[in-house]
């Protein structure tokens, strides 16, 4: 396999990474909350697609619609139960609240599913474009990620709730003075971030094995991508995901894959030191 194949493979996965990071950075951008439950929610998205596929035989991509709806509702519930009361407290309070949700989901998930690897036994074959062979599931996942990104953009910039979210993100107090119900907007924002994480998990499940603990890996990648693209910048998250995916695709061509996380986190530290607002700036 030549370097072009590695590059294309990494780029396609990068779209999914971007969606995962977009959920994390959206929550940070609107409410300045670092969501430590992001990883387990990604894992729940994986299991949602898996369980619907195994038990009902539904197409995994149809399952994504149900998983997205469940993720939106779950996120809003998490906000109301765990975040709302401490939203104006010091950052450590919201950090601990989301960490508690993290541990609850992992504990319940481990009890229900154990830590045995699962996989969605689904294939769309291979597409050959010149010298490059592309797995159908990865190509569809990249296209789905693009559709979700476009839908999110239209929602945020072309709908009234989306404009409310941007107003609250810019200045919550001023938005409240203008009659915008900030509590409901924050709940919706957290729900959207959770929904994006669940969608990313569902897409990953179509081509990688997973356990209830697998979301932690993608949570860490989301932090790297968020810093790379600029925390609070959803478009920057997508571009950051593409950059990280490309990096992951190319590195194994030159060295052992065990070096991938090392290089990723060296990049993370360098970006924090050199350009803490990210390559595209936070919003």
Buried (B, 14 or more C-beta within 10 A) or exposed (E): EEEBBBBBBBBBBBBBBBBBBBBBBBBBBBBBBBBBBBBBBBBBBBBBBBBBBEEEEBEBBEBBEBBBEBBBEBBBBBBBEBBBEBBEEEEEBBBBBBBEBBEBBBEEBEEEBEEEEBEBEBEBEEEEEEEBEBBBBBBBBBEBBBEBBEEBBEBBEEEEBBBBBBBBBEEBEEBBEEEBEBEBBBBBBBBBBBBBBBBBBBBBBBBBEBBBBBBBBBBBBBBBBBBBBBBBBBBBBBBBBBBBBBBBBBBBBEEEEEEBBEEBEEBBEEBEEEBEBBBBEBB
